[in-house]
Amino acid sequence: MKQAIAVVAFGTTVPEARHRQIDAVFNFIKQQYADVPVHLAFTSRIIVKRLRDRGEMILTEEGLMEQLANEGVEQVIVQPLHFTGGEEFEKLKQNMLSYVGKGSIQEVKVGRPLLYFMGQEERPDDYQALIDGFIKPLNIPSAEGLVLIGHGGMNVGNGCYSVLQLKLLRQKLSNVRIAALECFPELSDIAIPWDWADGTTPKKVHLHPLLLVAGDHALNDIFADEDSILMELQDAGFEVVRHEKGLGEYEAIQKLYAEHLDDAINGRYEGRSKHRPKIPTIK
């Protein structure tokens, strides 16, 4: 069966962010699968149009699937570079699965985003993998705070931030706080005031995007000199250390995406857990 791998990101118009974060994950996966063609696509039509307007050719996920269908590819394995199973991921998943039976494509497998499984039953704990592989290695002193800012969204996928926060609190990592740019939890829910979790307030706080790409959101919403998360923290009296990096440039994150792709290729964690009874076929 002729295979291809599709690495799909929302995208960015910031060249340095794409190189350091999206391309970094893409190239890591490409190195792991040297015998299979690996392609990159962006889902944001606004970003794709802006890139094409300045002469940069990048396919949308639909454009890529049509290309693969015309090239005789029979199986496509999709690895999204999304953070969690929110609206963008679900839309992408359904879109990609709709190509089964079109042209030469016989099968489409979709890997999971960075945060999906929570360690229940036989599934892995993607949240703990993020804590162990990314948050703990930042080595933030316990007397200092760490504020991680994600994107946020309006559907149930937004609950990932609260799940991550709870897991951190259960591990006595109360100096780490998770907030979102859009929707709950906002900075005022978790960091201003700070002492709701353990009665202490640090003088110094480290600020880091919880985003694959430190692009427009990082520049304009997190670290800008006005109307930003940085300004809110400084106005609240914190000394703020800026970590202007996207998740994609950390090798530990690259490895996690590659592991999720490997799970999809090998069909791990598909269907119901083994200990659950089979669902009867009833009409």
C-alpha positions in Angstrom: 0.0 0.0 0.0 1.5 3.3 -1.1 1.7 5.6 2.0 2.2 9.3 2.8 2.3 11.2 6.0 0.6 14.6 6.3 1.8 16.9 9.1 -0.9 19.6 9.5 -0.6 22.8 11.5 -2.8 25.8 11.9 0.0 27.9 10.4 1.8 31.2 11.0 2.8 34.2 8.9 5.9 34.8 11.1 8.9 33.3 9.2 11.2 32.8 12.2 8.4 31.2 14.2 7.6 28.8 11.4 11.3 27.9 11.0 12.0 27.4 14.7 8.7 25.7 15.7 6.6 24.3 12.9 9.4 23.3 10.6 11.3 21.9 13.6 8.6 19.4 14.3 8.0 18.6 10.6 11.7 18.0 10.1 12.0 15.8 13.2 9.1 13.6 11.9 10.6 13.6 8.5 13.9 12.2 9.9 12.0 9.4 11.7 10.2 8.3 8.5 12.8 8.6 5.8 11.2 5.9 3.7 7.7 7.5 3.6 6.9 10.9 1.9 6.2 13.5 4.6 4.2 16.6 3.6 3.3 19.8 5.4 0.0 21.6 5.2 -1.7 24.6 7.0 -5.4 24.7 7.9 -5.8 28.5 8.2 -7.0 29.9 4.9 -6.2 33.4 6.0 -2.6 32.5 6.8 -2.3 30.4 3.6 -3.6 33.3 1.5 -1.2 35.8 3.1 1.8 33.5 2.5 0.8 32.9 -1.1 0.4 36.7 -1.6 4.0 37.1 -0.7 5.1 34.3 -2.9 5.3 31.4 -0.4 3.6 28.2 -1.6 2.0 26.2 1.1 -0.9 23.7 0.7 -4.1 23.6 2.7 -5.0 20.2 4.1 -7.6 19.8 1.3 -5.1 20.8 -1.4 -2.7 18.2 0.0 -5.2 15.4 0.1 -6.3 16.1 -3.5 -2.7 16.0 -4.6 -2.1 12.7 -2.8 -5.2 11.2 -4.3 -4.0 12.1 -7.7 -0.5 10.7 -7.1 -1.8 7.2 -6.3 -1.4 7.3 -2.5 -3.6 4.7 -0.9 -3.0 5.3 2.8 -2.6 8.8 4.4 -1.5 9.1 8.1 -2.2 12.6 9.4 -0.4 14.0 12.4 -2.0 17.3 13.6 0.2 19.7 15.4 -2.8 21.0 17.4 -2.5 21.4 21.2 -5.7 19.6 22.2 -8.8 18.0 20.8 -10.7 21.2 20.3 -12.8 22.6 17.5 -9.9 23.0 15.1 -8.8 19.4 15.6 -12.2 17.9 15.3 -12.9 19.9 12.1 -9.6 18.7 10.6 -10.2 15.1 11.6 -13.6 14.9 9.9 -12.3 16.7 6.9 -9.4 14.3 6.4 -11.5 11.2 7.0 -13.9 12.4 4.3 -11.2 11.7 1.6 -11.5 7.9 2.1 -12.7 6.6 -1.3 -11.7 9.7 -3.2 -9.1 9.0 -6.0 -6.6 6.4 -4.9 -7.1 7.0 -1.1 -8.4 3.9 0.6 -7.5 4.6 4.2 -6.9 7.7 6.4 -5.6 7.5 9.9 -5.5 10.6 12.2 -3.1 10.9 15.1 -4.1 12.7 18.3 -3.0 16.2 19.3 -0.5 17.0 22.0 -3.0 16.7 24.8 -5.8 14.1 24.4 -5.6 11.0 26.6 -5.6 11.4 30.4 -4.1 8.1 31.5 -7.3 6.3 31.9 -7.7 2.5 31.4 -5.1 1.4 28.8 -4.5 4.9 27.4 -1.4 6.9 28.0 -1.4 10.1 30.0 -0.5 12.9 27.5 -0.8 15.5 30.3 1.8 13.8 32.4 4.1 13.4 29.4 3.9 17.2 28.9 4.6 17.8 32.6 7.6 15.5 32.6 9.0 16.4 29.2 8.4 20.1 29.1 7.2 21.8 32.3 9.6 20.2 34.8 12.7 20.5 32.6 12.1 24.3 32.6 13.5 24.1 36.1 11.6 27.0 37.6 12.5 27.4 41.3 9.6 26.6 43.6 9.8 30.2 45.1 9.1 31.6 41.6 6.0 31.3 39.4 5.5 30.0 35.9 2.5 31.2 33.9 1.8 29.2 30.7 -0.6 30.9 28.3 -2.5 28.8 25.8 -4.9 29.8 23.1 -8.3 28.6 24.4 -11.5 28.0 22.6 -15.3 27.7 22.9 -15.8 24.0 22.9 -15.2 21.2 25.3 -11.5 20.9 24.3 -10.9 24.0 26.3 -11.2 21.9 29.4 -7.6 20.6 28.8 -6.3 23.7 30.6 -8.1 22.9 33.8 -7.1 19.2 33.6 -3.5 20.2 33.2 -3.8 22.6 36.2 -5.4 20.0 38.4 -2.6 17.5 37.6 0.0 20.1 38.4 -1.7 20.9 41.8 -1.9 17.2 42.7 1.8 17.0 42.2 2.5 20.0 44.4 3.5 22.2 41.5 1.2 25.0 42.6 3.8 27.6 41.3 2.7 26.7 37.8 -0.4 28.4 36.5 -2.3 27.7 33.2 -4.3 30.4 31.5 -5.8 31.0 28.0 -6.0 34.0 25.8 -9.6 33.2 24.8 -12.2 31.8 27.2 -11.6 30.2 30.6 -9.3 30.2 32.5 -8.2 33.8 32.2 -5.2 35.3 34.0 -7.4 36.7 36.7 -8.7 33.2 37.4 -5.4 31.7 38.2 -2.7 34.3 38.9 -4.2 37.6 40.0 -4.4 37.2 42.9 -1.8 34.4 43.1 -2.2 33.0 46.6 -5.5 31.1 46.2 -3.7 27.8 45.8 -1.1 27.7 48.5 -1.2 31.0 50.4 2.0 32.3 48.9 2.8 34.8 46.2 6.1 34.9 44.3 7.9 38.1 43.5 9.2 36.7 40.2 7.1 35.1 37.5 8.2 33.3 34.3 5.9 33.9 31.3 5.9 31.2 28.6 3.4 30.6 25.7 1.7 27.2 25.8 1.4 27.4 22.0 3.1 25.4 19.3 4.1 28.6 17.6 5.3 31.8 19.3 3.9 33.9 16.4 1.3 36.7 16.3 -0.4 35.7 19.5 2.9 35.7 21.4 4.0 39.0 19.9 0.7 40.9 20.2 -1.2 39.3 23.1 1.4 37.8 25.4 4.5 40.0 25.2 3.4 43.3 23.7 4.2 46.5 25.5 0.5 47.4 26.0 -2.7 45.5 26.5 -1.0 42.1 27.0 -0.5 39.3 29.5 3.0 40.7 30.3 1.5 44.1 31.1 -1.2 42.6 33.4 1.4 40.7 35.4 3.7 43.7 35.7 0.8 45.9 36.7 0.0 43.4 39.4 3.5 43.9 40.8 5.3 40.8 39.5 8.8 40.8 38.1 8.4 39.0 34.8 10.9 36.9 33.0 10.0 36.5 29.3 10.4 33.1 27.6 9.6 33.9 24.0 9.6 30.4 22.7 7.0 28.1 21.1 6.5 24.5 22.1 7.6 23.3 18.7 11.3 24.2 19.3 11.6 21.8 22.2 12.9 18.4 21.2 10.7 16.8 23.9 7.6 18.2 22.2 8.8 17.0 18.8 9.2 13.5 20.2 5.7 13.5 21.6 4.2 14.4 18.3 6.3 11.7 16.6 5.1 9.2 19.2 1.5 10.1 18.6 2.1 9.6 14.9 3.6 6.2 15.6 0.5 5.3 17.7 -1.7 6.2 14.7 0.4 4.2 12.2 0.2 1.1 14.4 -3.4 1.5 15.4 -2.8 1.8 19.1 -5.6 2.9 21.4 -8.3 2.5 18.7 -11.8 1.3 19.7 -13.0 0.5 23.2 -10.8 -0.7 26.1 -10.3 -4.4 26.2 -12.0 -4.9 29.6 -15.2 -3.3 28.4 -18.0 -5.5 27.0 -18.7 -5.5 23.3 -21.6 -3.2 22.2 -24.4 -5.4 20.7 -25.6 -4.6 17.2 -29.2 -3.5 17.7 -31.5 -1.5 15.4 
